[in-house]
Each structure stands twice: as structure tokens, then as C-alpha cells.
Amino acid sequence: MNYQETIDFLFHQLPMFSRIGAAAYKKDLTNTIRLCNALNNPQARFKSVHIAGTNGKGSTSHMLAAILQAAGYKTGLYTSPHLKDFRERIKVNGNVCEETFVVEFTKKIKPLIAEIEPSFFEITVAMAFEYFAQQNVDIAIIEVGLGGRLDSTNIITPELSIITNIGFDHMNLLGNTLDKIAFEKAGIIKQHIPVVVGESLPVTKPVFLQKAELMIAPIVFAQEKRWVADWQHKQEHLVVDVVTAGTGEHQRFELDLMGIYQMKNLLTVLEAVHQLQIKGFSINHEQISYGLSHSKKINGLHGRWEILHYQPKIVLDVGHNEDGMKQIVEQIENTTFSHLHIIIGMVKDKEIDKVLQLLPKYALYYFTQANIPRALNAESLRLKAQSLGLEGKTFLNVNEALANAKQHAKSSDLIVVCGSVFLVGEVEA
């Protein structure tokens, strides 16, 4: 098989959560363990950081990887899903893995695929671990796919575990209360391995404390160590003034990720770096600052309040659940514009009504859908939205919707594309 044939095999012959949803989710680690055993357990041949959470995993992963790279460490980065190219999931020092590696790995593992029938995600996790071991990385940042306790990535023993936050998402798989979801995320906490929790709530904090105590794992809550004193947008950067608890020291950081929700992720990343420093990683302030201000450039993170165009301002954001949409709406409220145009598409298994209820009624809506089986039909989305006071028209795909929005927008208007990672991934920049 060539590369395209290999990708077609992976996408269409294996159960893929992003395409079909819960039917692709395997609720145990058996297949991943079998795959990695067959590969001589590559995950044991490099150091790692494990990152779980409802929102912010991708941004936190990319920022932390950029800082480690700036500090001179050869850094692997495993994230999901991808926006354009499958190989975005597996990077070393910001470079995607080679097509030849994907082809050769799949060919090597194909007999075992036929035997154990793994999911797409199980295969990609094993592929990433094998690549990082082959590349002899100093450390790899591993983002959880879904949940934590039963996620395929959860066979690693990292240097540090990170849980960004807990919110309502994937309740059909993780539980319908925040404490149940927190229990699943807390499943990445390992014995004696420190854990950083980004945001916690009164209902979730005891869950983390209990699991950390059970695993004899040092636990730190990032919000208790630092806070944001002030922030502003300056050209293409988010400038944040951070105060350290106890000393009252102020530090100024410039992020090339523009969303104001990145301030929460920043506090998590800064505490994660501190914990790595305690473990002997050599990272100084200049390297932290450089990594944060070049995170998008170094590792190619897209779709996080990403400005594609000015006059009119066109923004892409992959926010797709209740908490993610709250953050998008807050960002919109902190943006100056004449009229607001929102292009939205969602997948069937999200809390659609809860997300739609957060959206401003004064916007003009363009309802559409991604080209995947999980996508909610655009007309069904329009009817749900209309019942909640949101008015607009339907479009066959996101690019048709975007073209129409640009026709109707003035130079001072704001166009936001959101609601689904897959929808954002289909935008033709």
C-alpha cells in the first residue's frame, strides 16, 4: 500500500470515533497492551507527560511541548483529532511523522489488526509510541483521547500527569455528573507520579484528592499557585500578567494563542513546567517565554480563536461542548465588531440544546455540517436553533457557508466558524 491507500485503510476499515462515535470506543486497554507488547513496549523507552481534561488539552499540550523544545529537548507530541492531515497527530519537534513510517508501521502491524480488530485510536496510539521510541525523543507530551482511566494512552507511566479541567462532554461514555467525569479523568493519576490540576470545582476537587491519596501521588492545583492580574491583546498576541502566590512576584508572558481562555491553560502550563524543573528538567524563564510566544509557530496549533482574515475578521475555533462554547461567547463579547455572523455545525452526540442556548440571538447564523457520519444534519440543527430564537439558513458545507457569510459581511463585521473540530478542519483557508 502507498500512503493514501494506508490512510484509507486506517480511516475506513477500523472503527473510528470521530466518524461513528461511541461504537468505536473500546472500554478497556487490552488491545493497546497487545499492540504495544507486539512492538516490544515502545512507551517504556521514552519519558512522557500525560494530559487529560474536558477542554484545553490540545492548547496545553502544544504550549508545554513548545517550551520543552525551546529548552533544547527533543520533544514528541501526540494529539487528536487532526484537522487536515492524519500525521498532525504525531510530531517530533513540531515536524509531522513521515509518510513512509505510517505505511511501514501499518504493514507491520496488519496481521495483528486482523487478529484483534482494534479501533483506529488504538492503532494510532501504538503508532505514536513506536515513532517516539524510534526517534529517541527526550520526552513526549501525550494527550488523552477521551476520558482517561480507559483511554488507550493510559498505559504510560509519565513524569507528570496533568488534568486541565472537568466539564460536560461525552456523558454517554464518561458519566452524566461532574464527579463521575472527574473520576474517569483522574484515572491517569499514577502511583507516586505528581499531578497538576488546572481548574477544579467543589464537586471535583475531592475526587482528585482521593485518587491522589490512594496513589500516594503529590497533587498541585494550578489555580492556587498563580493567578492572572491583568491581560490585553497586543497585535497578534495575548499579553498576560501572572502573579505567583506567596511571593507576589509579577511575570509577563506573551502568547501567540489569542483566545482569552488560554489564560487558564497558561497557569496550568506554568505549574507543569515548575514540576518538571523539580524533577531535574533544565528550563529557564527565557525559554518559557519563547515557547509561549511561538507555540503556534513551533508546533502548528490551529483552530483556537485563530484569525484567518481581517476586514471582515474571520475566526476559527474548535470549541464544541458547553464549556467550550461559553469560552467562545466570552471571547466574542470581548471583541469589537459591527455585526456578528456565526457558522456552526455539530455532531449528533453532543449536548446540542445546551450549546445553542449559550449563543447570542443577535447573530446571523449559517447552519452546516461536516462530511462525517456523526455530523448532525444542517436542517435539523437549524430547526433546533430556531426553536431557541437563533435565525439563519442552511448550507451544504462549511466553505459554501463561509463564502455566503463573506458576501453579506461588512469589513467591520466578525465571522466565527465553530461547533465541531471536523467542521473547522474542512475550512479551505
C-alpha positions, 0 to 999 in steps of 0.5 A: 500500500502507498500512503493514501491507500494506508490512510484509507485503510486506517480511516475506513476499515477500523472503527473510528470515533470521530466518524461513528462515535461511541461504537468505536470506543473500546472500554478497556486497554487490552488491545493497546497492551497487545499492540504495544507488547507486539512492538516490544513496549515502545512507551517504556523507552521514552519519558512522557507527560500525560494530559487529560481534561474536558477542554484545553488539552490540545492548547496545553499540550502544544504550549508545554511541548513548545517550551520543552523544545525551546529548552533544547529537548527533543520533544514528541507530541501526540494529539487528536483529532487532526484537522487536515492531515492524519500525521498532525497527530504525531510530531517530533519537534513540531515536524509531522511523522513521515509518510513512509513510517505510517505505511511501514508501521501499518504493514507491520502491524496488519496481521495483528489488526486482523487478529484483534480488530482494534479501533483506529485510536488504538492503532494510532496510539501504538503508532505514536509510541513506536515513532517516539521510541524510534526517534529517541525523543527526550520526552513526549507530551501525550494527550488523552483521547477521551476520558482517561482511566480507559483511554488507550494512552493510559498505559504510560507511566509519565513524569507528570500527569496533568488534568486541565479541567472537568466539564460536560462532554461525552456523558454517554461514555464518561458519566452524566455528573461532574464527579463521575467525569472527574473520576474517569479523568483522574484515572491517569493519576499514577502511583507516586507520579505528581499531578497538576490540576488546572481548574477544579470545582467543589464537586471535583476537587475531592475526587482528585484528592482521593485518587491522589491519596490512594496513589500516594501521588503529590497533587498541585492545583494550578489555580492556587499557585498563580493567578492572572492580574491583568491581560490585553491583546497586543497585535497578534498576541495575548499579553498576560500578567501572572502573579505567583502566590506567596511571593507576589512576584509579577511575570509577563508572558506573551502568547501567540494563542489569542483566545482569552481562555488560554489564560487558564491553560497558561497557569496550568502550563506554568505549574507543569513546567515548575514540576518538571524543573523539580524533577531535574528538567533544565528550563529557564524563564527565557525559554518559557517565554519563547515557547509561549510566544511561538507555540503556534509557530513551533508546533502548528496549533490551529483552530483556537480563536485563530484569525484567518482574515481581517476586514471582515475578521474571520475566526476559527475555533474548535470549541464544541461542548458547553464549556467550550462554547461559553469560552467562545461567547466570552471571547466574542463579547470581548471583541469589537465588531459591527455585526456578528455572523456565526457558522456552526455545525455539530455532531449528533452526540453532543449536548446540542440544546445546551450549546445553542442556548449559550449563543447570542440571538443577535447573530446571523447564523449559517447552519452546516455540517461536516462530511462525517457520519456523526455530523448532525444534519444542517436542517435539523440543527437549524430547526433546533436553533430556531426553536431557541430564537437563533435565525439563519439558513442552511448550507451544504458545507462549511466553505459554501457557508463561509463564502455566503457569510463573506458576501453579506459581511461588512469589513467591520463585521466578525465571522466565527466558524465553530461547533465541531473540530471536523467542521473547522478542519474542512475550512479551505483557508 
